[in-house]
Amino acid sequence: MKPGTLLLSQPFLGDPNFERSVILLCRHSPAEGAFGLVLTQPTSLTLGDVMDLPPGPAAALPLYTGGPVQPDTLHFVHRHAGLPGATDLGQGVYWGGDFDLLLAGLTSGGFGPDTVRLFIGYSGWSAGQLEQEIERGSWIKQPASAGKVFTLESDAFWRTILREKGGRYRALSNYPLDPRLN
């Protein structure tokens, strides 16, 4: 799988960390495993809550839960091709890079706050684990879709992508959270 692929959880995955989630795959290697960020779990925190920053656009940036692994780490995706060390995920979206330069761009107003998403923690899979989960039907792949990171609201992301896929996926998008209540 290529970086920039979106992974959508099946409606009844059974893991509260990934219920109705969309993950942006940032790295994948059959020998080393995979790394991704959950796009659909905003927190009540801002960057200013976890870093000592002066009031302003950088401090006000919301944080998302990127996954259950290492929740004390900070990760980011952005739209700044020239940021040193960034990994191209396709469609004008980049992962990581020089955080100090990103912060300087946000503080000076050179980078708009709508061009950056920040995450605490990440989602990770050991070698072969993600492939097994996909084979079992836990995840639905949506290749080359990184550009949607900045175009869809987190609360509608999962449903919107499934509807766009059409067919049986469109039907999945309408499944209730608890089928017993249907």
C-alpha positions in Angstrom: 0.0 0.0 0.0 1.2 3.5 -0.8 1.4 6.3 1.6 -1.6 8.6 1.2 -4.0 5.7 1.2 -7.0 6.1 3.5 -8.1 3.2 5.7 -11.7 3.1 6.7 -12.8 0.9 9.6 -15.6 -1.5 9.1 -18.8 -0.4 10.8 -18.6 -3.0 13.6 -14.8 -3.3 14.0 -15.2 -3.7 17.8 -12.2 -1.6 18.8 -13.2 1.7 20.4 -9.9 3.3 19.3 -11.0 2.9 15.7 -14.8 3.0 15.6 -15.9 4.6 12.4 -12.4 6.0 11.9 -10.4 7.0 8.8 -6.7 6.6 9.0 -4.2 8.3 6.7 -1.4 5.8 5.9 1.9 7.7 6.2 4.3 4.8 5.9 4.0 1.2 4.9 6.7 -1.5 4.5 5.9 -5.2 4.4 9.1 -5.9 6.3 8.7 -3.1 8.9 5.0 -2.5 9.3 2.9 0.5 8.9 2.3 4.0 10.5 -0.9 6.0 10.2 -2.9 8.8 11.8 -6.6 8.7 12.7 -8.2 11.7 11.0 -11.6 11.5 12.8 -10.9 11.9 16.5 -10.6 15.5 17.5 -9.7 16.2 21.2 -10.6 19.2 23.3 -6.9 20.2 23.4 -5.0 22.8 21.4 -1.2 23.0 20.7 -1.0 25.7 23.4 -2.3 23.2 25.9 0.7 20.9 25.4 3.4 23.4 24.5 4.5 26.7 26.0 3.4 29.1 23.2 2.3 32.7 23.2 -1.4 33.2 22.3 -1.9 33.2 18.6 -2.7 30.9 15.6 -0.2 28.3 16.5 -1.3 27.9 20.1 -5.0 27.7 19.0 -4.5 24.8 16.6 -6.6 21.8 17.6 -5.1 18.4 18.4 -6.5 15.1 17.1 -5.9 11.7 18.5 -3.7 10.0 15.9 -4.0 6.6 17.5 -3.4 4.7 20.7 0.3 4.2 20.3 2.7 6.6 22.2 0.0 9.3 23.1 2.8 11.5 24.4 4.2 12.1 20.9 3.2 14.9 18.4 2.8 14.3 14.7 1.5 16.5 11.9 0.4 16.6 8.3 0.4 19.8 6.2 0.3 21.4 2.8 3.9 22.9 2.7 6.0 21.2 0.1 9.1 23.1 1.0 9.2 22.1 4.6 12.6 20.2 5.0 12.3 16.6 6.0 8.6 16.2 5.0 7.3 13.1 3.3 5.1 13.5 0.3 1.8 11.6 0.7 0.4 12.8 -2.6 -2.2 15.4 -3.6 -0.4 18.2 -1.9 -0.3 16.6 1.5 2.9 16.1 3.5 3.8 14.3 6.7 6.2 15.6 9.2 9.3 17.6 8.6 11.0 20.4 10.5 8.5 21.2 13.3 10.4 24.4 14.4 10.1 25.8 10.8 6.4 24.9 10.7 5.8 26.6 14.1 7.7 29.7 12.9 5.5 29.8 9.8 2.3 29.5 11.8 3.4 32.1 14.3 4.4 34.6 11.7 1.3 34.1 9.7 3.2 32.7 6.7 1.3 29.3 7.1 -2.4 29.4 7.6 -3.8 27.3 10.4 -6.1 25.5 7.9 -3.0 24.0 6.2 -1.9 21.9 9.2 -3.3 19.1 11.3 -1.7 18.0 14.5 -2.0 14.6 16.2 -1.1 13.2 19.6 -0.2 9.5 19.3 -0.3 7.4 16.2 -1.6 4.1 14.8 0.9 1.4 14.2 1.1 -2.1 12.8 3.9 -4.6 12.9 5.2 -6.4 9.8 2.3 -8.2 8.1 -0.3 -7.1 10.7 -2.1 -4.5 8.6 -2.3 -6.9 5.6 -3.9 -9.6 7.9 -6.4 -7.1 9.2 -7.3 -6.0 5.7 -7.7 -9.7 4.6 -10.0 -10.3 7.6 -12.1 -7.3 6.4 -11.3 -4.9 9.2 -10.3 -2.1 6.9 -11.5 -0.7 3.6 -8.8 0.8 1.4 -9.2 4.1 -0.4 -6.0 4.7 -2.4 -4.5 8.0 -3.3 -6.9 10.1 -1.2 -4.6 12.2 1.1 -6.0 15.4 -0.4 -9.3 14.8 1.5 -7.5 15.4 4.8 -8.1 19.1 4.5 -11.5 19.0 2.7 -13.7 17.0 5.0 -14.9 17.6 8.5 -13.8 14.9 10.9 -17.3 14.0 12.1 -18.5 13.2 8.5 -15.3 11.9 7.1 -15.9 8.1 7.4 -19.5 8.3 6.0 -18.6 10.7 3.2 -15.7 8.5 1.8 -17.9 5.3 2.0 -20.7 7.1 0.1 -18.2 8.3 -2.6 -17.0 4.7 -3.1 -20.6 3.8 -4.0 -22.1 0.3 -4.3 -22.0 -1.8 -1.1 -19.9 0.8 0.6 -22.7 3.3 0.3 -24.9 0.9 2.2 -22.3 0.5 4.9 -22.2 4.3 5.4 -25.8 4.1 6.7 -25.2 1.4 9.3 -26.3 2.6 12.7 -23.7 2.7 15.5 -25.8 0.0 17.4 -27.9 -2.1 15.1 -30.0 -3.2 18.0 -31.4 0.3 18.1 -32.4 0.4 14.5 
